[in-house]
Amino acid sequence: MGRYRAPRPRGTPLITAAGEARLRAELDDLWRKERPVVALAVQDAAKNGDRSENGDYIYGKKRLREIDGRVRFISKRLEVLQVVREPPSNQERIFFGATVEVEDQHGTQQSFTILGPDEFESSRGEVSIDAPIARALLGKSIGDCVNLESPGGLRELEVLNVAYRHS
């Protein structure tokens, strides 16, 4: 049996201007601040002799690989991302960047913002446009109902409100 892994499906190439700015800031921080410090630490650790048992050297080289991998990923991802700067012309329907309020069949209300896969943060009430709940709601408007298969079973969601942040 080989070590082949199927390629990960690429996320939707949409991002907000704020999300793009955060990615660019992370790239700049990694390349201009963190990498030079780690490279200097590796250089100093290499001077200590036997590298095979030198923890600082081994950890530093590992961290450099992690930084370089992340820099490569962000650089390539920024090349293909499409920055969405304006809300859609029809702001009554759910599209990328919408803040949606829904209610399930039990009366539980939930609010979240639909963002790109490179910028969403669940703890801030954001979901990826590639998430099943976002896919189910895209194109819907206030009053529409959708059925969503979730780990807890089938949920029926009604759209209560759709809003877009103006930046």
Phi and psi in degrees as GROMACS dihedral restraints (atoms count N, CA, C in turn):
[ dihedral_restraints ]
;  ai    aj    ak    al  type     phi  dphi    fc
    3     4     5     6     1   -84.3    20    10
    4     5     6     7     1  -179.9    20    10
    6     7     8     9     1   -99.4    20    10
    7     8     9    10     1    15.6    20    10
    9    10    11    12     1   -62.7    20    10
   10    11    12    13     1   133.6    20    10
   12    13    14    15     1  -124.3    20    10
   13    14    15    16     1   131.4    20    10
   15    16    17    18     1   -62.0    20    10
   16    17    18    19     1   143.1    20    10
   18    19    20    21     1   -62.8    20    10
   19    20    21    22     1   144.9    20    10
   21    22    23    24     1   -67.0    20    10
   22    23    24    25     1   138.7    20    10
   24    25    26    27     1   -65.0    20    10
   25    26    27    28     1   136.9    20    10
   27    28    29    30     1   -72.6    20    10
   28    29    30    31     1   140.0    20    10
   30    31    32    33     1   -74.1    20    10
   31    32    33    34     1   162.2    20    10
   33    34    35    36     1   -57.1    20    10
   34    35    36    37     1   132.6    20    10
   36    37    38    39     1   -84.2    20    10
   37    38    39    40     1    42.5    20    10
   39    40    41    42     1  -109.8    20    10
   40    41    42    43     1   145.7    20    10
   42    43    44    45     1  -154.8    20    10
   43    44    45    46     1   149.8    20    10
   45    46    47    48     1   -81.8    20    10
   46    47    48    49     1   166.0    20    10
   48    49    50    51     1   -61.9    20    10
   49    50    51    52     1   -38.1    20    10
   51    52    53    54     1   -66.8    20    10
   52    53    54    55     1   -39.1    20    10
   54    55    56    57     1   -64.8    20    10
   55    56    57    58     1   -40.8    20    10
   57    58    59    60     1   -63.3    20    10
   58    59    60    61     1   -41.9    20    10
   60    61    62    63     1   -61.9    20    10
   61    62    63    64     1   -40.2    20    10
   63    64    65    66     1   -64.7    20    10
   64    65    66    67     1   -41.3    20    10
   66    67    68    69     1   -63.8    20    10
   67    68    69    70     1   -43.8    20    10
   69    70    71    72     1   -64.2    20    10
   70    71    72    73     1   -38.2    20    10
   72    73    74    75     1   -65.8    20    10
   73    74    75    76     1   -40.8    20    10
   75    76    77    78     1   -63.7    20    10
   76    77    78    79     1   -43.3    20    10
   78    79    80    81     1   -60.4    20    10
   79    80    81    82     1   -46.4    20    10
   81    82    83    84     1   -63.4    20    10
   82    83    84    85     1   -42.4    20    10
   84    85    86    87     1   -63.2    20    10
   85    86    87    88     1   -44.6    20    10
   87    88    89    90     1   -63.6    20    10
   88    89    90    91     1   -46.1    20    10
   90    91    92    93     1   -76.6    20    10
   91    92    93    94     1   -41.2    20    10
   93    94    95    96     1   -95.1    20    10
   94    95    96    97     1   -23.8    20    10
   96    97    98    99     1  -111.1    20    10
   97    98    99   100     1   -60.8    20    10
   99   100   101   102     1   -71.6    20    10
  100   101   102   103     1   -44.1    20    10
  102   103   104   105     1   -61.3    20    10
  103   104   105   106     1   -45.8    20    10
  105   106   107   108     1   -60.6    20    10
  106   107   108   109     1   -36.5    20    10
  108   109   110   111     1   -66.1    20    10
  109   110   111   112     1   -45.3    20    10
  111   112   113   114     1   -67.0    20    10
  112   113   114   115     1   -40.1    20    10
  114   115   116   117     1   -62.6    20    10
  115   116   117   118     1   -39.6    20    10
  117   118   119   120     1   -66.4    20    10
  118   119   120   121     1   -39.5    20    10
  120   121   122   123     1   -64.7    20    10
  121   122   123   124     1   -38.7    20    10
  123   124   125   126     1   -66.2    20    10
  124   125   126   127     1   -41.4    20    10
  126   127   128   129     1   -62.4    20    10
  127   128   129   130     1   -43.6    20    10
  129   130   131   132     1   -65.7    20    10
  130   131   132   133     1   -40.8    20    10
  132   133   134   135     1   -66.5    20    10
  133   134   135   136     1   -32.2    20    10
  135   136   137   138     1   -66.8    20    10
  136   137   138   139     1   -25.0    20    10
  138   139   140   141     1   -73.7    20    10
  139   140   141   142     1   -12.9    20    10
  141   142   143   144     1   -82.0    20    10
  142   143   144   145     1     7.3    20    10
  144   145   146   147     1   101.6    20    10
  145   146   147   148     1  -131.7    20    10
  147   148   149   150     1   -54.3    20    10
  148   149   150   151     1   111.4    20    10
  150   151   152   153     1   -81.1    20    10
  151   152   153   154     1   -19.5    20    10
  153   154   155   156     1   -69.0    20    10
  154   155   156   157     1   -23.8    20    10
  156   157   158   159     1  -119.4    20    10
  157   158   159   160     1    16.5    20    10
  159   160   161   162     1   -96.0    20    10
  160   161   162   163     1   101.9    20    10
  162   163   164   165     1   -60.0    20    10
  163   164   165   166     1   -40.8    20    10
  165   166   167   168     1   -62.5    20    10
  166   167   168   169     1   -41.2    20    10
  168   169   170   171     1   -67.3    20    10
  169   170   171   172     1   -47.2    20    10
  171   172   173   174     1   -64.0    20    10
  172   173   174   175     1   -46.1    20    10
  174   175   176   177     1   -65.0    20    10
  175   176   177   178     1   -41.9    20    10
  177   178   179   180     1   -61.5    20    10
  178   179   180   181     1   -43.6    20    10
  180   181   182   183     1   -63.6    20    10
  181   182   183   184     1   -40.3    20    10
  183   184   185   186     1   -62.8    20    10
  184   185   186   187     1   -44.8    20    10
  186   187   188   189     1   -64.3    20    10
  187   188   189   190     1   -38.0    20    10
  189   190   191   192     1   -61.1    20    10
  190   191   192   193     1   -41.8    20    10
  192   193   194   195     1   -62.8    20    10
  193   194   195   196     1   -40.8    20    10
  195   196   197   198     1   -63.3    20    10
  196   197   198   199     1   -45.5    20    10
  198   199   200   201     1   -62.1    20    10
  199   200   201   202     1   -47.8    20    10
  201   202   203   204     1   -61.8    20    10
  202   203   204   205     1   -38.5    20    10
  204   205   206   207     1   -64.4    20    10
  205   206   207   208     1   -43.3    20    10
  207   208   209   210     1   -67.3    20    10
  208   209   210   211     1   -40.0    20    10
  210   211   212   213     1   -61.1    20    10
  211   212   213   214     1   -44.9    20    10
  213   214   215   216     1   -60.7    20    10
  214   215   216   217     1   -46.0    20    10
  216   217   218   219     1   -61.3    20    10
  217   218   219   220     1   -49.9    20    10
  219   220   221   222     1   -63.1    20    10
  220   221   222   223     1   -43.1    20    10
  222   223   224   225     1   -59.9    20    10
  223   224   225   226     1   -47.2    20    10
  225   226   227   228     1   -67.9    20    10
  226   227   228   229     1   -37.9    20    10
  228   229   230   231     1   -67.1    20    10
  229   230   231   232     1   -40.5    20    10
  231   232   233   234     1   -63.0    20    10
  232   233   234   235     1   -27.9    20    10
  234   235   236   237     1   -65.9    20    10
  235   236   237   238     1   -31.7    20    10
  237   238   239   240     1  -103.2    20    10
  238   239   240   241     1   -11.8    20    10
  240   241   242   243     1   -70.5    20    10
  241   242   243   244     1   143.4    20    10
  243   244   245   246     1  -108.3    20    10
  244   245   246   247     1   119.5    20    10
  246   247   248   249     1   -83.2    20    10
  247   248   249   250     1   124.2    20    10
  249   250   251   252     1   -97.6    20    10
  250   251   252   253     1   110.0    20    10
  252   253   254   255     1  -100.4    20    10
  253   254   255   256     1   -23.6    20    10
  255   256   257   258     1  -118.3    20    10
  256   257   258   259     1   145.5    20    10
  258   259   260   261     1   -69.6    20    10
  259   260   261   262     1   160.9    20    10
  261   262   263   264     1   -66.4    20    10
  262   263   264   265     1   159.5    20    10
  264   265   266   267     1   -66.6    20    10
  265   266   267   268     1   -35.0    20    10
  267   268   269   270     1   -98.1    20    10
  268   269   270   271     1    95.4    20    10
  270   271   272   273     1   -87.6    20    10
  271   272   273   274     1     9.8    20    10
  273   274   275   276     1   -92.4    20    10
  274   275   276   277     1   -10.4    20    10
  276   277   278   279     1  -108.4    20    10
  277   278   279   280     1   159.7    20    10
  279   280   281   282     1   -89.8    20    10
  280   281   282   283     1   119.5    20    10
  282   283   284   285     1  -136.3    20    10
  283   284   285   286     1  -174.9    20    10
  285   286   287   288     1   -55.0    20    10
  286   287   288   289     1   134.0    20    10
  288   289   290   291     1    90.8    20    10
  289   290   291   292     1    -1.9    20    10
  291   292   293   294     1   -75.6    20    10
  292   293   294   295     1   142.5    20    10
  294   295   296   297     1  -100.6    20    10
  295   296   297   298     1   119.5    20    10
  297   298   299   300     1  -116.4    20    10
  298   299   300   301     1   137.1    20    10
  300   301   302   303     1  -114.8    20    10
  301   302   303   304     1   125.5    20    10
  303   304   305   306     1  -126.4    20    10
  304   305   306   307     1   160.4    20    10
  306   307   308   309     1  -132.4    20    10
  307   308   309   310     1   134.1    20    10
  309   310   311   312     1   -90.6    20    10
  310   311   312   313     1  -179.6    20    10
  312   313   314   315     1   -65.4    20    10
  313   314   315   316     1   -15.2    20    10
  315   316   317   318     1   -95.4    20    10
  316   317   318   319     1     1.1    20    10
  318   319   320   321     1    87.7    20    10
  319   320   321   322     1     6.2    20    10
  321   322   323   324     1   -80.2    20    10
  322   323   324   325     1   124.5    20    10
  324   325   326   327     1   -97.5    20    10
  325   326   327   328     1   147.4    20    10
  327   328   329   330     1  -143.6    20    10
  328   329   330   331     1   141.4    20    10
  330   331   332   333     1  -128.0    20    10
  331   332   333   334     1   138.4    20    10
  333   334   335   336     1  -156.3    20    10
  334   335   336   337     1   161.0    20    10
  336   337   338   339     1  -110.7    20    10
  337   338   339   340     1   135.0    20    10
  339   340   341   342     1   -92.0    20    10
  340   341   342   343     1   115.8    20    10
  342   343   344   345     1  -127.9    20    10
  343   344   345   346     1   179.3    20    10
  345   346   347   348     1   -73.6    20    10
  346   347   348   349     1   160.2    20    10
  348   349   350   351     1   -66.6    20    10
  349   350   351   352     1   -15.1    20    10
  351   352   353   354     1   -93.2    20    10
  352   353   354   355     1    -3.4    20    10
  354   355   356   357     1  -133.7    20    10
  355   356   357   358     1    -9.7    20    10
  357   358   359   360     1   -73.3    20    10
  358   359   360   361     1   152.4    20    10
  360   361   362   363     1  -139.0    20    10
  361   362   363   364     1   111.9    20    10
  363   364   365   366     1   -56.8    20    10
  364   365   366   367     1   -38.3    20    10
  366   367   368   369     1   -66.4    20    10
  367   368   369   370     1   -19.5    20    10
  369   370   371   372     1   -96.4    20    10
  370   371   372   373     1     8.6    20    10
  372   373   374   375     1    78.1    20    10
  373   374   375   376     1    32.9    20    10
  375   376   377   378     1  -115.9    20    10
  376   377   378   379     1   147.0    20    10
  378   379   380   381     1  -130.2    20    10
  379   380   381   382     1   154.8    20    10
  381   382   383   384     1   -75.0    20    10
  382   383   384   385     1   146.1    20    10
  384   385   386   387     1   -63.0    20    10
  385   386   387   388     1   -19.2    20    10
  387   388   389   390     1   -86.8    20    10
  388   389   390   391     1    -5.9    20    10
  390   391   392   393     1   -70.2    20    10
  391   392   393   394     1   147.7    20    10
  393   394   395   396     1   -55.6    20    10
  394   395   396   397     1   -38.8    20    10
  396   397   398   399     1   -66.5    20    10
  397   398   399   400     1   -39.3    20    10
  399   400   401   402     1   -68.3    20    10
  400   401   402   403     1   -43.5    20    10
  402   403   404   405     1   -58.5    20    10
  403   404   405   406     1   -40.6    20    10
  405   406   407   408     1   -67.8    20    10
  406   407   408   409     1   -31.3    20    10
  408   409   410   411     1   -92.2    20    10
  409   410   411   412     1   -17.2    20    10
  411   412   413   414     1   -56.3    20    10
  412   413   414   415     1   131.1    20    10
  414   415   416   417     1    88.0    20    10
  415   416   417   418     1    -9.6    20    10
  417   418   419   420     1   -82.1    20    10
  418   419   420   421     1   165.0    20    10
  420   421   422   423     1  -134.4    20    10
  421   422   423   424     1   178.9    20    10
  423   424   425   426     1   -57.1    20    10
  424   425   426   427     1   133.0    20    10
  426   427   428   429     1    95.2    20    10
  427   428   429   430     1   -17.0    20    10
  429   430   431   432     1   -72.7    20    10
  430   431   432   433     1   149.0    20    10
  432   433   434   435     1  -117.7    20    10
  433   434   435   436     1   142.8    20    10
  435   436   437   438     1  -132.2    20    10
  436   437   438   439     1   149.7    20    10
  438   439   440   441     1  -100.5    20    10
  439   440   441   442     1   131.4    20    10
  441   442   443   444     1  -127.4    20    10
  442   443   444   445     1   124.4    20    10
  444   445   446   447     1   -81.6    20    10
  445   446   447   448     1   119.5    20    10
  447   448   449   450     1  -126.3    20    10
  448   449   450   451     1   168.6    20    10
  450   451   452   453     1   -56.8    20    10
  451   452   453   454     1   -28.7    20    10
  453   454   455   456     1   -85.8    20    10
  454   455   456   457     1     2.7    20    10
  456   457   458   459     1   114.6    20    10
  457   458   459   460     1  -172.0    20    10
  459   460   461   462     1   -73.5    20    10
  460   461   462   463     1   130.2    20    10
  462   463   464   465     1  -118.8    20    10
  463   464   465   466     1   138.2    20    10
  465   466   467   468     1  -106.0    20    10
  466   467   468   469     1   122.9    20    10
  468   469   470   471     1  -114.5    20    10
  469   470   471   472     1   137.0    20    10
  471   472   473   474     1  -112.1    20    10
  472   473   474   475     1   133.5    20    10
  474   475   476   477     1   -78.8    20    10
  475   476   477   478     1   120.4    20    10
  477   478   479   480     1   -96.8    20    10
  478   479   480   481     1   -35.3    20    10
  480   481   482   483     1  -155.8    20    10
  481   482   483   484     1   146.8    20    10
  483   484   485   486     1  -132.7    20    10
  484   485   486   487     1   127.9    20    10
  486   487   488   489     1  -141.8    20    10
  487   488   489   490     1   155.2    20    10
  489   490   491   492     1  -125.6    20    10
  490   491   492   493     1   137.2    20    10
  492   493   494   495     1   -75.8    20    10
  493   494   495   496     1   136.6    20    10
  495   496   497   498     1  -101.2    20    10
  496   497   498   499     1   117.2    20    10
